[in-house]
């Protein structure tokens, strides 16, 4: 009887702890996603309030300052805006100029560096990919020097893993290949429309989303440091519309419908020069912006290992004020990603209050400008405030979605490194299962801040609440992505399971402690494509 009473008391205390931890976690979300912060867009008063809040919480917990002279790491950005009345697009064939209608036929991006005029030939290069390991090269046999590479933005039928497909299809990696081949710009043609039954999650690196709920157009934001700009050297960055595609393809013997049929059939695409040249006139207004990462460090206890670091990251920014939906124009970003920053704060607090100090140090980072292209994490990974070669792992939280009770955690990167076994063990301690990404076509492994660390060779993981196929949980998550993601309804009114979020934080805490206490550094698996980045980073 005494044993039963003891066990019941322990269970009651655990339940009480989870409930109180969930309330504390939610209190951070409430502050960060309040209307007063106006969506936390970078370089706004709302974002500055968020920075001050996280810094104050790090101080309250007792983390050591990990920034530059304090808790903040300045991140210099550049805002680029195309001057609309100085833009011009036209196709030139046989000396005749065919004007193109901006936005109707094609849209220029301020990522393009052209400030003046240019007449440039174009080459259609299929999917625009070169993957030697898979014996796939859309660029073979074509001279791209001084030309614009035109490609279809659709998955190529190449035999590689989903994570590798995501990596090689990313804007930065694709441009690196095209730039090396001599291209001076890119133009993308849209792929076939998505199936009505498929909910396509818009890329985090683009603030706007499809449909009526898209925020208003915003300036393009890039890192001010040219060495860190993935698309440096890209004179023209252009998106061709479905209605404009056949104008560009005219005279080539191909139509958009024919290309879409090949894509639907999972077949290679033809490659060919486009007829004529593209005439572009552009003027770009550039303005400097300064933003901040917020960095706090919990120092390890081992004399040797405390000089190595496990990073826990989440992004502090969201997309700000945009197009009103049902009278609401504030894109609060409660789940994306006030939830992740709240967990960074709470896991730091739990770690500080735990009786066992980890051997390695833990760096807690709330990064800026994820929504602009992973810029804050890219800057931290390239210019870290601790020695880069001492960073052993990144545990990233972005929109983990505690929309229902936690039974299983979906782990992006589960099979790529030894961190997979660490998270399995940590989840087991809390009675939670793990699973691989249920929707690999969403490219999540490369679409949030863990990717900045992966590209520099650091084993990394990211997470979502998991679900079983056909379950109610699957429907809840898909409905959320369709109806709430990057919309004003990602606010404090939506139903959230705060106790499930607290249990999730316990899993992350257990994972951090395991990685921080393991005598061996995490390693990429021998079969992982991403192992190559660790090798290149060591030279």
Secondary structure, 3 states (H helix, E strand, C coil): CHHHHHHHHHHHHHHHHHHHHHHHHHHHHHHHCCHHHCCCCCCCHHHHHHHHHHHHHHHHHCCEECCCCCCEEEEEEEEEEECHHHCEEEEEECCEEEECCECCCEEECCCCCCCEEEEEEEEECCCCCEEHHHCEECCCCCCCCCCEEEEEECCCCCCCCHHHHHHHHCHHHHHHHHHHCCCCEEEEEECCCCCCCCCCCCCCCCCCCCCCCCCCCCCEEEECCHHHCCCCCCCEEEEECHHHHHHHHCCCCCCHHHHHHHHHCCCCCCCEEEEEEEEEEECEEEEEEEEEEEEEEECCCCCCHHHCEEEEEEECCCCEEEEEECCEEEECCHHHHHHHHHHHHHHHHHHHHCCCCCCCEEEEEEECCCCCCCHHHHHHHHCCCCCHHHEEEEEECCCCCCCCCCCEEEEECCCCECHHHHHHHHHHHCCCEEECCCCHHHCHHHCCCHHHHHCCCCCEEEEEECCCCCCHHHHHHHHHHHHCCCCCCCCCCCCCCHHHHHHHHHHHHHHHHHHHHCCCCCCECCCCCCHHHHHHHCC
